[in-house]
């Protein structure tokens, strides 16, 4: 959607939806889980730079990315989106593999002691702790959920710690088609495959047809018709972070993204065709090196 001078893009902030706690635990496991990890690596190493928080024993697993400690603290595993459970919400159906994701997290943490580690905003608007979890034996829970293919990376501008590491783990699980990556519901889509994806979180791969900055806003068009084709936009307030990140990758100015193959992730809005508004650079992955 590189627009004419009369067009001003809309910025939208997104927050995670409320999760209700079930009345009892579902202890069914996800089956044979594949915990692929970097051979010989210390799983706790990425968390060493984060701020240490409280620790406690996990008393309840709500879904694949939310749990409660014995002291009542509700923890949202920061940086992840697991398949969603309906949890009693009217008109909402379980996503495919949602029970398997909760089973995988249950297998990893229920009745285990975990430590909370913070790399950004510590609480959401519901009062949940936004934390990375380190199990007492050194297992990084986010890394394990991604490695098993039971979640995908879902990051925010105010919580970017370890996103690069999580993207790498997710990529290995996706290549191996583990967990959700073997299900069509979670497939990486092409720009022309978004007609039925409005209002959902998606990964989209394609080649940037044109990149332009108009009135301070970056537009990455994936087709010739900006009124209809898929676009990624970046608001003026967020653009400097993208300029720094892509300059470090050898792409400056941002218009140099024209012709590049990228993977974008985010919520699909409908504004002159399907659109993702990106708020931080990790939402746009370069799939080929700068020339």
N, C-alpha and C positions, 0 to 999 in steps of 0.2 A: 503494500500500500504506500509506495512513495507518492505523496499527494501533491496537488497543486497548492498555491499559496493560501487558498481559502480553507484548507483542511487543518484542523488541530486535533492531534490524537488524544485519547482519554487515558488517564492513568488510573489503574485500579489496584487497590491493596487487597490481598487475600489472607484470610486467617483460617486456621484449621477448625473443622466443625466439631461440635460437642460430641463426646462419646459417653454413652451411659454404661454403667457397670452392670454386668449380669448378676443374677441372684446366686449363681453357683459356678464353679470352675468347670470348664470342659477340658478333660485331661487326655482326650484322644490325641495321639501323636501323629505327626505328618508322614509317618512311614519311614522308609530308609532315607535318612538325610545325608546329603553329600556336603561335608564341611571342608570344601577345598580352601586351602590357605597357602601362602607362600612358604615353600618348604624351608624349615629351619628358622623361620623368622620368629621374633618375639611379638606375640599378638598384642601385648600391652604397650609396646614401644610407641605407637602413634599417640597414645593418651598421656604421655609423660608431660607434655607441655601444657595440658589443660589444667584448669583450676579444680582442685579436689573439693568435693562436696561431702555430704553425709554418706553413710553406708547403712545397710539394713537388709533384712531378709524379705524376699519376695513372697507375699501372701496370696496374691491373686493376679492372674493374667486375664486382662479384659479382651484384648484382641492381639493381632500380630505386631503392634507397635505401642501398646499401652499396658501398664501394669500398676499394681499397688503394693507398697511395702507394708510390713506389719505395723508400722507406726501411723499408717493412713496416708502417707505421701503417695500421690498419684504421679507416675512418671510417664511422659511421652518420649519415646526414644527419638532423640533429635536426629534429623538428617535422613529419616526413612519414611516411606509410605508402604505399609503392608496392605494386602487385600482387605477391604472393609467388610465388617459384619453389620447386619441390620441393627442388632441390639435393640429391637423393639421400636425402631423409628418407623412411623407410618409411611407406606409407599416406597420403602427402601428395601431392596433385596440384597442378600449377601453377594459379594463379588466372587467370581470363581477362585477357588483355593483359599478362601478366607478362613475356613476352619483348619485347613492344613497349616496356614501361617500361625494361627493361634497355638496349634499343637506344637509347632517348631519352637516358638518362644517359651511355651510351657516346659518343653523338654530341656531347654537351655537354662531356665532361671527359677522355676517354681521351687520354693523351699531352699533356695540357695542364697548366700550372702553376696551382695553386689555393692560396689562403690559408684557414686555418681560423680561424673566429671563434666565440667562446663567449659565451653569454648565460645560462648556468645550470650545472647539473652537467656536468662535463667528460668523465667516463668512465662507461661502464656496467659491469655486473658481469662482462662478458666482456673488459673492457679496451679496448673500442672507443672512439675519440674521438667524442663527441656534439657535432657542430660544424655551424655554418652554413658554406657554402663560397662563396668569392668567387673567380671566375676572374680570370686576369691582365688581362683586358680589361674588368673591372668587372661582369661578369655574375654576379648572385646565383643560384646553382644551384637552391636551393629554390624561389625565385620562378619560374624557368623551368620546372621540372618541374610545378609547380602550374598555370602558365599553359597548358601543353600538355595538361593533363588527364591527366597520367601519374602522379599521386599525389593523396592527400587529406591534409588536416591531421590530425596525430596527435600531440597534445601531452601533456606531463606537468606535474605541479605544481611540480617542481623545474627546469623548463626552459620558461618561458613567454615568453621574449623573442621578439618579432616575430610572435606568434601572431595578433594582430589583423590585421596586414598580410597574413599568409598566408591567413587566412579570407577576406579581401576578394578576393584573387587567385583562390582556389578557387571563390568564388561566381561570378565572371565566366566561368570555364571551365565550370562546371556549367550555367549559363544557356545557354551556347553549345553544350552537349552535346559538348564536346571529349573525346577520349580515353576514359577510363573512364566518363565521365558519359553516354556514349551506349550503355552496356552495362547490361543489366538487373541483372547481378550487383551493381553498385555503386549502384543506385537509392536515393534517399532514401525510407525506408519510413514508412508510417503506423503508429500504435501497434498497430493490430489485425493488422499484417502481420509479426509477429515469431515466429510459431510455429516456423518452420524456421530461425531465426536464432540460436538459443542457442549460446553459445561463440564468436560472431563479432563483429567490430567493425562498427558500423552508425551511420548517420545517421538520426534519427527525428524527424519533424515532426508536431506535433499541438497541441491546445489543452489547457491544464492544467485538469482538472476540479476539483481541490482541492489546495491547498498548505497544509501544516501542519508545525509543529515539535513533535515528540513525544520527550521525554527527550533533548532537545538535537539530535536528528537531523531534518533537513529531508526531507520527503516531497512529491514532486510526482506526484500521481495523474492519469493520463490517462483514467480511466474510473471508473464508479461503484463497481465491485467491487474493492477493494484487494487481495483475495486472488487475483484472476485477471488483472486488467488491468495494462498497462504502467505502470511507476513509475520515476522518477529519484530517487535518494536522495543525501544529502550527510551525511557523518559529522560529529559534533559538533566534532572538531578542525579540520575544513575549513570549517565554516559561516561563521566570521568573514570570510573572504575573499569569500564570496558576498554577505554582507550589505553589505560595503563596495562591491563592484562594482555590485550592483543598486540600492543607495541612490544611487550616482552617476548611475544611469540613471533616477532618479525613482521607484524601486519600493522602498518601505520601509513596513512590515517585509516579510520574505520571503513572508509569506502573501498579499501583494498580487500574487503571480504567478498566483493563481487567475484563470482566464478568459483568460490570455495565450496567444497562439500562439508556440511556441518550436521551436527545432531543437536536439536534444540529440545528442551523439555519445559513443560509448564501447563497451565490451564488454558484450554481452548475457548476463546471468546469469539463472538461474531461481530465484527466491525469492519465493513467493507471486505467481507470474506473472513475465513477463519484466521485467528490471530493469537499469538502468545506475547504477552508483555513480560519481558525479562527484566529482573531487578538486580541481578548479580551475574558476573561473568561465567560462573560454573554452569549456568543454564545453557550455554552454547559451547559445544565441544567441536574443535577442529578435527576433521577426519583425515586430513592430509597435511603434510608440513608446508610451511610458507616457502614460496619459491624465491 
